[in-house]
Amino acid sequence: MLVLHDLVEIESGDTPLFDMAGATDQAARERLAADKLFGLLPTPQGRTFRALWEEFEAAESADARFAKALDRLQPILLNHVVGGGTWTDYDVDEGRERAMTRRIAEGAPELWQAAEAVFADAVRNGWLKPMPE
């Protein structure tokens, strides 16, 4: 699921989580990319891969929720490793980051605990702004 999701994102042009302008047509771009990529495959394989991609997007199954959790955790870790990344690029505060990534807790509560530790460290280091009071 994650590989298929990432292939579609690569084809459509990935949109950072906090790029609100880029997000306006993201779903449409990804659907066109999925049509193109899965259409290149033999029909049975294309249908199977498309169904997996759609399962990920819907996030209704336990597998999809776990995959979504992993997908949301990766940029948190990357932002931390590079000392801010898109958090500083988009002037993100901890409350906004938590709101945008809360699905991690639904798919993998233990990973959400790890994310919370990363948020706290990022706030201490000034890479993620503290929650507004």
Secondary structure, DSSP 8 states (H G I E B T S, - for coil): -HHHHHHHHHHH----TT-HHHHTTHHHHHHHHHHHHHHTS-HHHHHHHHHHHHHHHHT-SHHHHHHHHHHHHHHHHHHHHTTSTHHHHTT-BHHHHHHHHTHHHHH-HHHHHHHHHHHHHHHHHTSSB----
